[in-house]
Amino acid sequence: MARQLHVELVAVEEKVWSGDADMVMARTTEGELGVLPGHAPLLGQLAEPGQVRIKHSGGQEIAFDVSGGFLSITATGVTVLAESCTPASAQAAH
């Protein structure tokens, strides 16, 4: 069975998304970062404006526009602490 990342996406006032994923992609001030299970621990500052993309098994992907904050990678998963966070799909919704 493939390993997964536990992901927490948290804005200042609420937990926006939580669950397991195959991969997390985010743009930090150091560049684009792709996180797979087993990634080395890391703390990065999110680039502004930025987007966090979460890829599920089966290829499904969800994206959130984020502003400010940090990305923390530990042995237990990925935590994104953003000043603001909105689903990217909301802009395309009719």
Buried (B, 14 or more C-beta within 10 A) or exposed (E): EEEBBBBBBBBEEEEBBEEBBBBBBBBBEEEEBEBEBEBEEBEBEBBEEBBBBBBBEEEEEBBBBBBBBBBBBEEEBBBBBBEBBBBBEEEEEE
